[in-house]
């Protein structure tokens, strides 16, 4: 406990699922947590849950992303950890996928991660005392699954972004890593995925079940902590299967 005592962490998509679980884990480790979410109701509830602060943000809007980071620094004087969890999925065969579906998923999941990473890294570099960015990717960045061309492309992009950004800021003592969960059940996934498909995917897992959000969150917080001090540009698979 208290591995992140005195540090300031910003979590996007903090209102539920992996984001909420990560916010809870960060708070348990002593961090001051800014819970950022597009949904004010779930975001505020998350902030109350972890004793943190809430910031409403749409990660597709550069001005809102900049305001998120500057707001955290204005309130706490610094930012040490950026958790990029906001993402958007969906299912559509490539032959039926519209430009709107493709672009929306890419803009939230990949471009949103880019905007938040850029804003956080600019501030961390200016501060001059390191920091950590942890992105939420997916094993679909490595594996194929029907109906997931947009999501898989976005998550593969997050992986590449992670590796390149890590090299850009390594000289400043800042680390950039990512996790790649295989299957973690959370409210949004349950909403956009059929029960039959979820059951089928869970049955393929070696443990015969999906991961709990907290099981992914613990790895994200490990990467944010000094226990991962020599890790950067890595994508850690939170799965019992190799890519």
HUPE-V495887 format. One line per field, one symbol per residue. phi: phi as a letter, one per 30 degrees, with the letter a starting at -180 (. if undefined). A space follows every 50 residues. Layout:
phi=???
This chain:
phi=.idbeiccbcbciddahdddddedddddcjddccccadcdddddddddec icccbdacddcedddddddddddddciabcbccccdabbkbadedcdced dedddddddcdddddddedddedddddibikbcbcccadddcccbeiced ddddddddddeedddeddcedciccbbbcbddbbdbeddddcbddddddd dddddediadddedddeddddeddcddcdccaicccdcaccde
